Amino acid sequence: HWLANLWALTLVLVDSRDGVPRWIDVFEEREVGVQEKTKDTPWKIYLHAIYFTSYTITSVGYGDIGPMNTVETFVVTLMILVAGVSWVVLLGQVCGVISHLNMEEQEFRTMMDDLNNMMADRLIARSMRLRLRDFFLSNKTARRRQRQRGLIEAMSPGLRGEVVLEGNKRWITKVSLLNNIMNDAQHIRDSGPFTNFVVVSLNLTQLVHAQGEVFGRPHELYILVRGLCTQGPRIHRSGSVWGLDFLLADRWLLEPSSCLAMTYVELMTLRRKIFFELATKHGAESPELRQKIRHFCCWMAFQKAILAEARRRGSLK
């Protein structure tokens, strides 16, 4: 707008009565028989000034309008310098915005390029290449969740707790101990149970396994986020929880922990050692936590002992 006004200003700076040609003179031949001439109509002057400025800024340069005297040449030179710098800045900002629209996808494509280069350099067999590509394609969601943990940790304690409560309700209801802690946390915000629940949730470890891999360790709680896996005769799908006896010390009471990934699987795990370390560290904020843990362990050991004894007697028959 301002450059267009500057270009139109040249019609004032150069008087037509001096006999000096001006840029607006080119319209005389075009407007033969037209009643409202461009030089006598302000909105037409502004329109053509905008037109000239636009193609000067964008470097189109049709050439149908141009400087006809020294003043106009000076103004056009000034416009080119200003417009050139402005256009470069504008293009840089637009390119910057576009390049940051989907950083996650760009990082993924870069990683896939690195993977392809690595497989080519190491002469990896075609079957293995297909498995690797399939794994990394499936692993996009897990990496996104890992980045989201940073967002959660950057939140205020209150918001962090609410987000964790909302995101973990689905599977926590299947673990009686954690479900009790969650229920207490929902009733009393900013309390010991609330803090304990948030800390436990944030210390879950994320694991991924490719199809066909065997995994599983005793004294570890497993939450299946994505995929299918088998644990003996049982098939686990998304949202399944097993290893509920992870707090028991006696391995004789534990159920077999070995699992087979039928598809690509994403899991969250909680180890017994980490849970007790957190309980010891934050136990002062919730004195009743020790009692709940003891009650859970006794009840779980009682159930497992009955099942183990039943299996032993059954084998004797």
C-alpha positions as CSV (number, residue, x, y, z in Angstrom):
1,H,0.0,0.0,0.0
2,W,2.7,2.5,1.0
3,L,4.9,1.6,-2.1
4,A,1.8,2.1,-4.3
5,N,1.2,5.5,-2.7
6,L,4.9,6.4,-3.3
7,W,4.6,5.4,-7.0
8,A,1.4,7.5,-7.3
9,L,3.2,10.4,-5.6
10,T,5.5,10.7,-8.6
11,L,2.5,12.1,-10.6
12,V,2.6,15.0,-8.2
13,L,6.3,15.4,-8.1
14,V,6.5,15.7,-11.9
15,D,4.1,18.2,-13.5
16,S,2.6,17.3,-16.8
17,R,2.8,20.9,-18.0
18,D,6.6,20.7,-18.0
19,G,6.4,18.3,-21.0
20,V,8.2,15.5,-19.1
21,P,6.7,12.1,-19.9
22,R,5.2,10.2,-17.0
23,W,4.2,6.6,-16.4
24,I,0.5,7.3,-16.6
25,D,0.9,8.6,-20.2
26,V,0.9,5.0,-21.5
27,F,-2.9,4.8,-20.8
28,E,-3.8,7.6,-23.2
29,E,-3.6,5.2,-26.2
30,R,-5.5,2.5,-24.4
31,E,-8.3,4.8,-23.3
32,V,-9.2,6.3,-26.5
33,G,-13.0,6.9,-26.3
34,V,-13.1,6.2,-22.6
35,Q,-14.9,9.0,-20.7
36,E,-13.2,8.5,-17.3
37,K,-9.5,8.6,-18.0
38,T,-7.1,7.0,-15.6
39,K,-5.2,10.2,-14.9
40,D,-8.4,11.9,-13.8
41,T,-9.7,9.0,-11.7
42,P,-8.1,8.5,-8.2
43,W,-9.3,4.9,-7.8
44,K,-7.9,3.9,-11.2
45,I,-4.5,5.5,-10.4
46,Y,-4.4,3.6,-7.1
47,L,-5.4,0.4,-8.8
48,H,-2.6,0.7,-11.4
49,A,-0.2,1.7,-8.7
50,I,-1.0,-1.4,-6.7
51,Y,-0.7,-3.5,-9.9
52,F,2.7,-2.0,-10.7
53,T,3.9,-2.5,-7.1
54,S,2.7,-6.1,-6.9
55,Y,4.6,-7.3,-9.9
56,T,7.7,-5.3,-8.9
57,I,7.7,-7.0,-5.5
58,T,7.2,-10.4,-6.9
59,S,9.7,-9.9,-9.7
60,V,7.2,-10.7,-12.4
61,G,7.9,-7.5,-14.3
62,Y,5.4,-7.4,-17.2
63,G,6.9,-4.1,-18.4
64,D,3.6,-2.5,-19.5
65,I,4.1,0.2,-16.8
66,G,7.5,1.6,-16.1
67,P,9.5,4.8,-15.2
68,M,9.5,7.5,-17.8
69,N,11.6,10.2,-16.2
70,T,14.4,10.6,-13.7
71,V,12.2,11.0,-10.6
72,E,10.2,7.9,-11.4
73,T,13.5,6.0,-12.1
74,F,14.8,7.0,-8.6
75,V,11.5,6.0,-7.0
76,V,11.4,2.7,-8.8
77,T,15.0,2.0,-7.7
78,L,14.0,2.7,-4.1
79,M,11.0,0.5,-4.4
80,I,13.0,-2.4,-5.8
81,L,15.4,-2.3,-2.9
82,V,12.7,-2.1,-0.3
83,A,10.5,-4.6,-2.0
84,G,13.4,-7.0,-2.6
85,V,14.3,-7.1,1.1
86,S,10.7,-7.3,2.2
87,W,10.0,-10.2,-0.2
88,V,13.0,-12.1,1.0
89,V,12.0,-11.7,4.6
90,L,8.4,-12.8,3.7
91,L,9.5,-15.9,1.8
92,G,11.9,-16.8,4.7
93,Q,9.1,-16.6,7.2
94,V,6.7,-18.6,5.0
95,C,9.3,-21.3,4.4
96,G,10.1,-21.4,8.2
97,V,6.4,-21.9,9.0
98,I,6.0,-24.6,6.4
99,S,9.2,-26.4,7.5
100,H,7.9,-26.5,11.1
101,L,4.4,-27.6,10.3
102,N,5.2,-31.3,10.9
103,M,8.6,-31.7,12.6
104,E,7.6,-35.2,13.7
105,E,7.1,-36.4,10.1
106,Q,10.4,-34.8,9.0
107,E,12.3,-36.5,11.8
108,F,10.7,-39.8,10.9
109,R,11.6,-39.5,7.2
110,T,15.2,-38.6,8.1
111,M,15.4,-41.6,10.4
112,M,14.0,-43.9,7.7
113,D,16.6,-42.5,5.2
114,D,19.3,-43.3,7.8
115,L,17.9,-46.8,8.2
116,N,17.9,-47.4,4.5
117,N,21.5,-46.2,4.2
118,M,22.5,-48.4,7.1
119,M,20.9,-51.5,5.6
120,A,22.5,-50.8,2.2
121,D,26.0,-50.3,3.8
122,R,25.8,-53.5,5.8
123,L,24.3,-55.5,3.0
124,I,21.4,-56.7,5.1
125,A,19.1,-59.3,3.6
126,R,15.8,-58.3,2.0
127,S,13.7,-60.2,4.6
128,M,15.5,-58.5,7.5
129,R,15.0,-55.1,5.7
130,L,11.3,-55.7,5.5
131,R,11.1,-56.5,9.2
132,L,13.2,-53.4,10.2
133,R,11.0,-51.1,8.1
134,D,7.9,-52.6,9.5
135,F,9.2,-52.2,13.0
136,F,10.1,-48.5,12.6
137,L,6.8,-47.7,10.8
138,S,4.9,-49.2,13.7
139,N,7.1,-47.5,16.3
140,K,6.0,-44.0,15.3
141,T,3.3,-43.9,18.0
142,A,5.6,-45.0,20.7
143,R,8.1,-42.2,19.9
144,R,5.2,-39.7,20.0
145,R,4.1,-40.9,23.4
146,Q,7.7,-40.6,24.6
147,R,7.8,-37.0,23.6
148,Q,4.4,-36.4,25.3
149,R,6.0,-37.4,28.6
150,G,8.1,-34.3,28.4
151,L,4.9,-32.2,28.0
152,I,3.4,-33.8,31.0
153,E,6.5,-33.2,33.1
154,A,6.5,-29.5,32.1
155,M,3.0,-29.1,33.5
156,S,2.1,-27.8,37.0
157,P,1.7,-30.5,39.7
158,G,-2.1,-30.1,39.7
159,L,-2.5,-30.3,35.9
160,R,0.0,-33.1,35.7
161,G,-2.0,-35.2,38.1
162,E,-5.3,-34.6,36.4
163,V,-3.8,-35.6,33.0
164,V,-2.2,-38.7,34.5
165,L,-5.5,-39.7,36.2
166,E,-7.4,-39.3,33.0
167,G,-5.0,-41.1,30.8
168,N,-4.5,-44.2,33.1
169,K,-8.0,-44.9,34.3
170,R,-8.5,-47.7,31.8
171,W,-5.9,-50.1,33.0
172,I,-5.4,-49.0,36.6
173,T,-8.9,-50.2,37.6
174,K,-7.6,-53.7,36.9
175,V,-4.9,-53.4,39.6
176,S,-6.7,-53.3,43.0
177,L,-3.8,-51.6,44.8
178,L,-3.3,-48.8,42.3
179,N,-7.1,-48.5,41.8
180,N,-7.5,-47.8,45.6
181,I,-4.7,-45.2,45.4
182,M,-6.3,-43.6,42.3
183,N,-9.7,-43.4,44.1
184,D,-8.1,-41.7,47.1
185,A,-6.3,-39.3,44.8
186,Q,-9.5,-38.3,43.0
187,H,-11.2,-37.4,46.3
188,I,-8.3,-35.5,47.8
189,R,-6.2,-33.5,45.3
190,D,-2.7,-32.3,46.3
191,S,-2.6,-35.0,49.0
192,G,-0.3,-37.9,49.7
193,P,-2.3,-40.5,47.6
194,F,-2.5,-38.0,44.7
195,T,1.3,-37.5,44.7
196,N,1.9,-41.2,45.0
197,F,-0.3,-42.0,42.1
198,V,1.2,-39.4,39.9
199,V,4.8,-40.5,40.8
200,V,4.0,-44.1,40.1
201,S,2.4,-43.3,36.7
202,L,5.3,-41.2,35.6
203,N,7.8,-43.9,36.5
204,L,6.2,-46.5,34.1
205,T,8.8,-47.7,31.6
206,Q,7.8,-47.9,27.9
207,L,8.9,-51.0,26.0
208,V,8.4,-52.1,22.4
209,H,8.9,-55.6,20.9
210,A,8.8,-56.7,17.3
211,Q,6.6,-59.6,16.1
212,G,7.9,-63.0,17.2
213,E,10.0,-61.7,20.1
214,V,9.8,-63.4,23.5
215,F,9.7,-61.1,26.5
216,G,8.7,-61.0,30.2
217,R,10.4,-61.0,33.5
218,P,9.2,-61.8,37.0
219,H,8.4,-59.1,39.5
220,E,7.2,-56.8,36.8
221,L,3.7,-55.4,36.0
222,Y,2.8,-55.2,32.3
223,I,0.3,-53.0,30.6
224,L,-0.3,-53.7,26.9
225,V,-0.8,-50.4,25.0
226,R,-0.9,-51.7,21.5
227,G,-0.7,-55.1,19.7
228,L,-1.4,-58.7,20.6
229,C,0.7,-61.2,22.6
230,T,0.3,-64.6,24.3
231,Q,1.1,-65.6,27.8
232,G,0.7,-69.4,27.9
233,P,-2.9,-70.2,26.8
234,R,-4.0,-66.5,27.3
235,I,-4.1,-63.9,24.6
236,H,-3.6,-60.3,25.6
237,R,-4.8,-57.3,23.6
238,S,-4.7,-53.5,24.0
239,G,-5.6,-52.6,27.6
240,S,-4.7,-55.9,29.1
241,V,-2.8,-56.0,32.4
242,W,-0.9,-59.0,33.8
243,G,1.8,-59.6,36.3
244,L,-0.5,-58.4,39.1
245,D,1.6,-60.5,41.5
246,F,4.7,-58.4,40.8
247,L,5.0,-57.2,44.5
248,L,5.4,-60.8,45.9
249,A,8.9,-61.7,46.8
250,D,8.5,-65.5,46.6
251,R,9.0,-66.6,42.9
252,W,7.2,-69.9,43.7
253,L,3.9,-67.9,44.0
254,L,4.4,-66.0,40.7
255,E,2.7,-66.9,37.5
256,P,4.9,-67.5,34.4
257,S,5.9,-64.2,32.9
258,S,7.2,-65.3,29.5
259,C,5.1,-63.8,26.6
260,L,5.3,-64.0,22.8
261,A,4.6,-61.0,20.7
262,M,2.1,-62.0,18.0
263,T,2.3,-58.5,16.4
264,Y,4.3,-55.4,17.1
265,V,3.6,-54.5,20.7
266,E,3.9,-51.5,22.9
267,L,3.9,-51.9,26.7
268,M,4.3,-50.0,29.9
269,T,6.0,-51.8,32.8
270,L,6.5,-51.2,36.5
271,R,9.2,-53.1,38.3
272,R,8.8,-54.3,41.9
273,K,12.1,-52.6,42.9
274,I,11.1,-49.2,41.5
275,F,7.6,-49.4,43.1
276,F,9.0,-50.1,46.6
277,E,11.7,-47.3,46.1
278,L,8.9,-44.9,45.3
279,A,6.8,-46.1,48.2
280,T,9.7,-45.7,50.6
281,K,10.5,-42.2,49.3
282,H,7.0,-40.8,49.4
283,G,5.6,-42.9,52.2
284,A,5.8,-40.0,54.6
285,E,3.2,-38.1,52.5
286,S,0.7,-41.1,52.8
287,P,1.1,-43.1,56.0
288,E,-1.7,-45.5,55.0
289,L,0.2,-46.5,51.8
290,R,2.3,-49.1,53.6
291,Q,-0.8,-50.7,55.1
292,K,-2.5,-50.9,51.6
293,I,0.6,-52.5,50.1
294,R,0.8,-55.0,52.9
295,H,-2.8,-55.9,52.6
296,F,-2.5,-56.3,48.8
297,C,0.6,-58.5,49.1
298,C,-1.1,-60.7,51.8
299,W,-4.3,-61.1,49.8
300,M,-2.4,-61.8,46.6
301,A,0.0,-64.3,48.3
302,F,-3.1,-66.1,49.9
303,Q,-4.7,-66.5,46.5
304,K,-1.5,-67.6,44.7
305,A,-0.8,-70.1,47.5
306,I,-4.2,-71.7,47.2
307,L,-3.8,-72.0,43.4
308,A,-0.2,-73.4,43.8
309,E,-1.4,-76.0,46.3
310,A,-4.3,-76.9,44.1
311,R,-1.9,-77.5,41.2
312,R,0.4,-79.5,43.4
313,R,-2.3,-81.8,44.6
314,G,-3.7,-82.1,41.1
315,S,-0.3,-83.3,39.8
316,L,-0.1,-85.9,42.5
317,K,-3.3,-87.5,41.3
